[in-house]
Amino acid sequence: MVHRRAVLLAVFPIAFLLQGCSASLPADSAASESAAAPDSSASAPTSASAGFEPGASLAFEWSANGFEQLPAQYKWTGSGKRDDVFQPNFSLSVPETDDVVWSSSCEADGRVKTQLYFAVPKAMKNGRTSFRFETDTSTKTLEYHVKHDPSGQYEGFELVQSADDPMFADMQSGTWAYVQLGEGSDATKLRISLAAAARSLKQFLPACTAQKKAVAPAPRPAAITYQCKDGRTARATYLGNDTDTPVVRLEIGDAVHLLSQTVSGSGARYDNSHDKQGDKRRTWHNKGKGSLLIESDWADQDGANETIVHCLEP
């Protein structure tokens, strides 16, 4: 799991951030990234021949004026692993620490959400600012509007993109990235090595695409009848699964119970604890073709006398 400790670039000593244009690059064994990155004495980046006019890009600005280069100990890592503990991620961080400047995760709709932990520019308006991105192989400078997010443990900026955004393609073909957050004299401007970025993205991005496909499961029947082990029949109608407030309408005998969905580590869990409606506390925990019906008196706070009944679809 990627930790999110913000590296607020403004508080780093200049000697630490500005490693000089001769800073060493992170090692990368991937064949597609084996070519040596240009050193600081190299001529203007190759984007000069890809459609840019001199002075019209971040790469040209770096070549002409120079700006901070992220220290070489920050590495790109990525994973497509998804289970109860780990989720797909793509990040730029110092390995084995929680120092992170870039952290990407998959959204439920298959898009990618990126948190950028850079210093807040003074010129920011209404909680938003610009983020410009380019590599040494880009044909144009990409520009996005990012939202300031002060709600987390560390302040950052949020950027949401599709998994096929051209920024990710540029990152997989380039050697250096040039980024700018904000405008004016207090904008954050960085040159960042892209060593291992392509390999990491190839692990991460497919997991986001797979999640997008998974959010549209085959529709369930309007109502499902379950036979419970205690002899009762439960008829469940799942409502509002495409909204923020899914519920299940549970018919047991002549009684009807409306249970709201709650947090569950596995499967879908519904209960009536939020409104305490009904003669008993009830929980319906559905997973696959089976469900658990859990009932207890409202006075039974610790669940010592609750009953748990297994119910199955025919």
N, C-alpha and C positions, 0 to 999 in steps of 0.2 A: 504494500500500500504506500503510495507516494505521500509523504508528509508535506505540509504546506507552510513552511516557515518562510516568510517574505524576506527577500534580500533587497532591502530598500537601497537602491544604488546611490542615492544622495548621501548616505551616511558612511559609505566606504571611503577610506582615505584614498586620495587620488593616486598615490603610489601603488595602492593595491589594485585599483580598477584598471589604471592605465599601465598595462604591462609593457607598453612600447610596441611598436609595430613588429617587433621581432619575437613576440611571445611564442612559445612552442605550442603545437596543436595536440589535442588528445589523440592517442593512437587509435586506429580503426583498422580491423583486419578485413572488413568487407571489400570484396574485389571491386565493387562499383565505386568505392571511396578510397581506393589505394593511392590515387595520384596525390602527390605532395601539394599542400596548399601554398598559395603564393605568399612570400614574405613581404614585409612592409616596404621593401625597396622596389617591389614590382611596379610595373607601369600601370596605367589606369585599367580597371577591371574589364573583363571581356564583354560586359554589357555595352561597352562603347560601340561595338560593332553590331549590336542587336537592335538598333533602332533609337537609342538615346542620343540626344544632342549633348555636347559637353556642358556640364554644370546642371543638367536637368534631372539627375538622379541622386539617390543617397550614396551609391557607390562612387560617383564622381565627386560628391562632396567630401566623402572620406578620403579619396585619393588626393584632393586638393588641400583640404584643411585638417584632416585627421579628426577622430573623436574616439571616445573610450572603447577599449577592446575588452570583452568579458574574459576574466582570467581562465587559463587553460584547465583548471581543476573542475570546471563545470562541464558535465558530460550529458549528451542526449541518451535517454533510455526509453524503452517502450515495451509494452506487454499487451497481449490480447486475452490474457487469462481472465476468466469470469467464474466465480464461485461465491460461497457465502462470506468469504473473507476478502478476496481480491476482486478488483474490477479493472477493465482495460484502462491503460493510462499511457501518456506520452509526456515526458518532462525533461527539463534542463535543470540539473541540480548538481551539487557536490555529492558524489556517492557516499553512502554510509552516514549521511547527515540529513538534517531536515532543512538545509539551505536550498531553496527552490526559487527560481526566477520565472519559470514557465511551467504550467501544469495543465494538461488537456485530459478531458474525460468524455465518455460517450453520453449524449442525451437520449431520452427515451424514444425520440422520433428519428434516431439515426444520425443526428447532427453532432458536431463536436463543440464542446464548451471549453474555452481556454481561459485560465486565470493568469494574468501578467502581473508580477509583483515588482513594479517599478515605482519610483518616487512620484508623488502627485504633483503635476505641473501647476504653477500658480495661475496660469491663464485658462484653466479648466472652467467651463460654463455649464451650469445645470447638471452637474454630475457626469458630463460626457466630454470626451476629447478625441483626438484623431490618433490613429495608429497606422504608420506607413511601413511597408515591408518590401524588401527587394533582395535578390541574390546576385552573385557575380555572373549568373547565366540568364537572369530575367530579361524579358523583352519590354517590360514596363514596371513602374512602381505601383504596387497595390496599396489602396488606402481604405481603411475601415473606421467606423465610429465605435468606440469602446465605452462601456458604462463603468463608472467608478463603483466599487463594491467595498464599503467600509464595514460591512456587517460581520465579516469573518474574524478569525483570530488576528489576521494581518490585513492591512489595506491592500487592495489590488484592483485590477481592471478586468472586466469580463468581455470576452469576444465569443460570439456563437456563429459557426459557419457550417456549411454542408461538408460532408466527408470528401467530396470531390472538388472543393475549393482550389483554385489555381495556386494558392499559397503553398499547399502541401506538395503539389507537383514540383514547384520551384525548389522547395527544400530538399527534395529527393535527387535533384540534378545538380544543385549548386555546391560550392565548396565553402563559401562565406555568405552569411546573411547580414544585411544592413537594416537596422530598425530605428524608428523614431516614434516616441510617444509624446504627444503634445506639440505645441508650436512655440516659436519664439526662443528667447535666450535661455529659458529654463527647461526646454525640451530635453528628454532623455534620448541620446543618440549612441548606438552601440554597433560595433562589428562583432559578430558571433561566429565561431567555427561551426560548420555543419557536419563535422566528422561524426559518424554513426547515426545521423538524423534519418537517412534513407532507410537503413536497416530497421531502426526503431519504428518508423512510420509504417513499414510493411507488416509489422506485427500488430500494430495498434488499429489502423484504419479499417481493416476487414471486420474487426469485432464490432465497430460502430455500425457498419453496413448490415451485418447480421442481426444486430439489435433492431434496426429499422424494420427488417422483414418480420421479426418476431412480434412486433407490436400490433399486428393485424391477424390474430388467430381466427380459425374458422368459427363462425357464430354458433353459440350454444343454443339448444332448443329453448323455446319460450319458458318452459317449466320442466324440471327433472324430478322424477319420483324416485325416492330412496326407500329401501326396505331396511329398517333398523333391527338390531339384534334383540331388542326387548319386545319385538312384535309390533311396534308402531310403524306407521308409514309417514314419511316426511316428504312434502312436495315443495321444492325450492325453485323460486323464480329469481334470476339474477338481473338486477336492474341498474341502469346508469353506469355500466362498466366503461363507457367512453366519456365519463364526466369525472369531476373531482370528488364526488360523493356517491360511490357505488353502495348499493344496499342489496340484501336478499330478503325476499318475501317468503317466509317459511310457514307452511300450513301443516299443522300436526293435529290430526283429528278435526275437531270443529274450531280450533283456535288458530288465529293468524298472528304471526310475529314479524315485525319489521326490524331487521338488525343491520347496523351500519358497519361498513368495512373498517378494520383497524389494522395496525401494523402487524405484520407476520413475517417470521424468518423464512417460512416455506409455505407455499400454498396461499389460499385466501381465507382470511379470518374475519368473521362478522360477530358483533355482540350488541347488547342493549345497555351497556354500562354507562354510556354517555348521557342517556336521558332517563334511565331507570324505569322504563315503561314495562308493564307486565307484572305478573305475580311472582316471577323468579328471574334471577340473572341467567341469561342464556347466551351461549356461544356456539356458533356454527363454523367449524374449521374444515374447509373443503380443500382437497388435494386430489387431482385426477378424478377417478370414479368413486372415490370414497370420501366420507365426511365423518367428523366427530360431533355429536350433539352433547354439549356440556351444560348441565343445569345445577343450580344451587340456590338456596334461600338468600335473600338480600342480607340477612343478618350474619350469614356465614362468610365473614370477611376473608378468612384465610383458605377457604375452599376445602375444609376438613371433611365436610359431608357432601361434597358435590358428586354428581353421578356423571359418568362418561359412557356414552352409548355409541357403538360403531354402526354407521349406516352406509349402504352400498347401492349403487345403481344396479338395476337388473342385468 
